[in-house]
Amino acid sequence: MAFTPLHDRVLVRRVESDEKTAGGLIIPDSAKEKPAEGEVVSCGAGARKDSGELIPMDVKAGDKILFGKWSGTEVKIDGEELLIMKESDILGVIA
């Protein structure tokens, strides 16, 4: 199924976190935090000003991003767990 977010929303795939700590300890799944890093899968066209003028998106598909810990809504599309969030929930793009 093809899915395209509307307006200033972004579809994000979480990037898996490390399995080990810097000291070499293995982190069990029950103790892992959900990562706040992801990859943009697709974007909407952008928000609109009161005048109707389109405000273009700052991110595009393929960008690596950081977002807030509680950002977005979890959805399941084609069996894959993804997040839908507003562009304003994105903290920055990783170069």
Helices and strands as residue ranges (DSSP letters): E 9-14, G 29-31, E 37-43, E 47-48, E 54-55, E 64-67, E 73-77, E 80-86, G 87-89, E 90-94
